[in-house]
Amino acid sequence: MPAFTYVLALLFTPDRGQVVLMRKTRPAWQAGRVNALGGKLLPAESALDAARREVREEAGVEVVEWEEFLVWDDPQYRMHAVRAFDAVALDAHTAEDQEVFRADCAALPPELIDNLRWLVPLALDRDVAVPVRVTSRDPAGSGLTEPVPTAD
């Protein structure tokens, strides 16, 4: 079982033209980069409930209908990527201390976290059976998370 379980929440406008993103200041490896909304699941929390909570906390909007479109397994984490197409995306705003904004799906920011360059188009693809399962290539893990706690 991975040490961490995350949700990555891609909230799109109903016309699928824009996606809500966040300019990250933390964790250190993401500082200055742009990522989707999301975070760690709480104990006994589903990915869809975590998406609702994280988007409400980070972007100040309530999204009821989420769909899981990808599960990413890594030795250190599992990431559930979810998507929603909702008019509340137009009301998304910075609700905490990291900037939330809408970006054009056809012109994503250059400082975007690399995996979002293929995750955003995958989320928009109506012809792919979901959820897609992905496994990190490196058996040691991708390194795309905080260090796993060690027993002292």
Buried (B, 14 or more C-beta within 10 A) or exposed (E): EBBBBBBBBBBBBEEEBBBBBBBBEEEEEBEEBBBBBBBBBEEEBBBBBBBBBBBBEBBBBEBEEBBBBBBBEBBBBBBBBBBBBBEBBEEBEBBEEBEBBBBEBEEBBEEBBEBBEEBBEBBBEEEEEBBBEBEBEEEEBBEBBEEEEEEE
